[in-house]
């Protein structure tokens, strides 16, 4: 029996891309007699809003989707993120970083999946410099040191097959952010373990992130799920459908009286609105 999830962030209304992702995860669980969870990724205190949580749940129900148990909330798990980070610090794998985005971009000589690769400026500081007032700093993983402890690692995607983990393509990623309790990499990995997720279902735009998540699972002794990275909906210019670019919301469709189950059926059949397409590769323009 599988257990999978749909994990929206309540920093805006859901759109067709979210609907497609939720349908894929829901249908995989239901077709295999498994469990479908809704997880609310609400640790962005300034942007997460209660009305978006309520709207998201209403949208899912309107589409004809049901979930098992009550929704779970990342904001209830902050202590677990801190605890995991402390374990990694005790292993000598995290270091504080105060570099700005502009400084990182100026010093970068390579580009990774998340943008300019961090050059290691703060990693190269002597220990006495690192130890001075780490408050207000982000905490990065020393990727080379972490990889040396955990490789070789493998993971399996249901669509792409067996994969060799190559987290070094991200460089020293941030695990504890300056502005949030944890990065997506740390929070999602821990949440999937706590929730007993056996099939991580998400868009192929997050395919590369699974390399980092597999590393964290090894370092923290967490169970290893299978992944299912599905296609994502693209705008006419080839970029992923996104809230920040004003993708039409599901709530507007719902409140206008559109038939939710009919929309879900169209998405399942690949009948998409004019100009919207499904991705066919792993490289998705942001």
C-alpha positions in Angstrom: 0.0 0.0 0.0 1.4 3.4 -0.9 1.0 6.7 0.9 1.5 9.9 -1.1 0.7 13.5 -0.7 -0.2 16.9 -2.2 1.6 19.8 -0.4 0.5 23.3 -1.4 2.0 26.5 0.1 -0.8 28.9 1.3 0.9 32.0 -0.1 -1.7 32.4 -2.9 -4.6 30.7 -4.6 -4.3 27.3 -6.3 -4.3 27.3 -10.2 -4.5 24.6 -12.9 -1.0 23.4 -12.3 -1.8 22.7 -8.7 -5.0 20.9 -9.7 -3.0 18.7 -12.1 -0.5 17.8 -9.4 -3.2 17.1 -6.8 -5.1 14.9 -9.3 -1.9 12.8 -10.1 -1.1 12.2 -6.5 -4.8 11.5 -5.6 -5.3 9.1 -8.4 -2.1 7.2 -7.8 -3.1 6.6 -4.2 -6.7 5.6 -5.1 -5.8 3.3 -8.0 -3.4 1.3 -5.8 -5.6 1.2 -2.7 -3.3 3.6 -0.9 -3.5 6.8 1.2 -3.6 10.4 0.0 -2.5 13.1 2.4 -2.8 16.9 2.2 0.1 18.7 3.8 0.0 22.5 4.1 3.5 24.0 3.8 2.8 27.1 5.9 6.2 28.0 7.4 6.4 31.3 5.5 4.9 33.3 8.3 4.7 36.6 6.3 3.1 35.1 3.2 1.0 32.1 4.5 -2.5 33.2 5.0 -5.5 31.3 6.5 -7.8 32.3 3.7 -5.5 30.5 1.2 -5.6 27.4 3.3 -9.4 27.4 3.4 -9.5 28.2 -0.3 -7.1 25.4 -1.2 -9.1 22.8 0.7 -12.3 24.0 -0.9 -10.8 23.9 -4.4 -9.6 20.2 -3.9 -13.1 19.2 -2.7 -14.7 21.1 -5.7 -12.5 19.1 -8.0 -13.9 15.9 -6.5 -10.8 14.9 -4.6 -10.8 13.4 -1.1 -8.0 13.0 1.3 -7.4 10.7 4.2 -7.3 12.1 7.7 -7.0 15.8 8.6 -4.5 18.0 6.7 -1.1 18.3 8.4 0.7 21.6 8.8 4.4 22.3 8.6 4.0 25.1 11.1 3.4 22.4 13.8 6.8 20.8 13.1 9.3 23.6 13.6 11.0 21.8 16.5 11.7 18.8 14.3 13.5 21.0 11.7 15.7 22.6 14.4 16.4 19.2 15.9 17.6 17.8 12.5 19.7 20.8 11.8 21.4 20.5 15.3 22.2 16.9 14.4 23.9 18.0 11.2 25.7 20.7 13.0 27.0 18.2 15.5 28.3 16.2 12.6 30.3 19.3 11.5 28.2 19.5 8.2 26.6 22.9 8.6 28.1 26.4 8.7 26.6 29.9 9.1 26.5 32.2 6.0 25.6 35.9 5.8 26.3 36.4 2.1 23.6 38.3 0.2 22.2 37.1 -3.1 24.0 39.9 -4.9 27.3 38.8 -3.3 26.6 35.1 -4.2 25.8 36.0 -7.8 28.9 38.2 -8.1 31.2 35.5 -6.8 29.7 32.5 -8.6 31.5 30.8 -11.4 29.0 28.0 -12.0 25.2 27.6 -12.2 23.2 24.8 -10.5 19.5 23.8 -10.5 18.7 26.7 -8.1 20.8 29.3 -9.8 24.3 30.6 -9.1 26.3 28.1 -7.1 27.6 29.3 -3.8 31.4 29.9 -3.9 32.0 28.8 -0.3 32.9 32.3 1.0 31.7 31.6 4.5 32.8 28.0 4.5 36.4 29.2 4.0 36.3 31.5 7.1 38.4 30.3 10.0 36.4 28.7 12.8 36.9 31.7 15.1 35.2 33.9 12.5 32.3 31.5 11.9 31.6 31.3 15.7 31.0 35.0 16.1 27.2 35.7 16.5 25.6 33.2 14.1 22.3 34.8 14.8 20.6 36.0 11.7 22.7 33.8 9.4 21.5 31.1 7.0 23.0 27.7 7.6 24.5 25.9 4.6 25.5 22.3 4.3 29.2 21.6 3.5 28.3 19.5 0.4 31.7 18.0 -0.2 31.9 16.8 3.4 28.4 15.5 3.4 28.8 13.6 0.2 32.0 12.0 1.4 30.0 10.5 4.3 27.1 9.2 2.3 27.9 8.2 -1.3 27.3 6.3 -3.3 23.5 6.8 -3.0 20.7 5.8 -5.4 17.0 6.5 -5.6 14.2 5.4 -7.9 11.7 7.5 -9.9 8.7 5.5 -11.2 8.9 7.3 -14.6 12.6 7.9 -15.1 13.9 4.7 -13.4 16.9 4.2 -11.1 19.1 7.3 -10.4 22.5 7.8 -8.9 22.3 10.7 -6.4 24.4 13.7 -7.4 23.6 16.3 -4.7 26.9 18.1 -5.4 25.2 19.8 -8.5 23.6 22.1 -5.9 26.7 23.1 -4.1 26.4 24.2 -0.5 22.6 24.6 -0.3 20.9 26.4 2.5 19.1 24.2 5.0 18.1 26.8 7.5 17.1 30.1 6.0 17.5 33.6 7.4 13.8 34.3 6.9 12.2 30.9 7.4 12.6 28.1 10.0 13.8 25.7 7.3 14.5 25.4 3.6 12.3 23.3 1.3 15.0 20.7 1.1 15.1 20.1 4.9 11.4 20.5 5.6 10.0 18.3 2.8 12.5 15.5 3.5 11.7 15.4 7.2 7.9 15.7 6.6 7.9 12.9 4.2 9.6 10.7 6.7 7.3 11.7 9.6 4.2 11.2 7.5 5.3 7.8 6.3 5.2 8.8 2.6 6.2 5.9 0.4 5.7 7.6 -2.9 6.8 11.3 -3.2 4.6 12.6 -6.0 5.5 16.0 -7.4 6.3 17.9 -10.6 9.4 17.2 -12.6 10.6 20.7 -12.0 11.6 19.3 -8.6 13.4 16.3 -10.0 16.9 17.5 -9.2 15.9 18.4 -5.6 15.5 14.7 -5.0 19.3 14.3 -5.1 19.6 16.6 -2.1 16.7 14.9 -0.3 18.3 11.5 -0.8 21.5 12.7 0.8 19.6 14.1 3.8 17.8 10.8 4.2 21.1 9.0 4.4 22.7 11.5 6.8 19.7 11.6 9.2 18.9 7.8 9.0 15.4 8.4 7.4 13.5 5.9 5.3 13.8 6.1 1.5 10.6 6.4 -0.5 10.1 6.0 -4.2 9.5 9.2 -6.3 7.1 10.0 -9.1 7.9 13.2 -10.9 5.1 14.0 -13.2 4.8 16.5 -16.1 3.9 20.1 -15.2 1.7 22.6 -17.0 3.5 25.2 -19.1 2.5 28.6 -20.2 2.8 29.6 -23.9 6.3 30.8 -23.4 7.4 27.4 -22.0 7.6 28.5 -18.4 5.9 26.7 -15.6 2.4 27.9 -14.7 3.0 30.0 -11.6 1.1 32.1 -9.0 3.6 34.9 -9.2 2.8 35.5 -12.9 -0.9 35.7 -12.2 -2.1 32.2 -13.3 -5.9 32.1 -13.2 -7.0 30.7 -9.8 -9.2 27.7 -9.2 -11.2 29.7 -6.7 -12.3 32.1 -9.4 -13.5 29.2 -11.5 -15.2 27.6 -8.6 -17.0 30.7 -7.5 -18.0 31.4 -11.1 -19.9 28.1 -11.0 -17.7 26.0 -13.2 -18.0 22.2 -12.9 -15.1 21.0 -10.8 -15.2 17.3 -11.6 -15.5 18.1 -15.3 -12.4 20.2 -15.1 -10.6 17.4 -13.3 -11.7 14.9 -16.0 -10.3 17.3 -18.7 -7.0 17.5 -16.9 -6.8 13.8 -16.6 -7.4 13.4 -20.3 -4.9 16.1 -21.2 -7.6 18.5 -22.5 -5.9 21.8 -21.6 -6.9 25.4 -22.2 -5.6 27.1 -25.3 -1.9 27.9 -24.9 -1.3 25.6 -22.0 0.7 22.4 -22.5 2.3 19.6 -20.5 6.1 19.5 -20.2 7.9 16.6 -21.8 11.4 16.9 -20.2 13.2 17.4 -17.0 14.4 21.0 -17.7 11.6 23.4 -16.9 12.1 27.1 -17.3 11.3 29.0 -14.1 
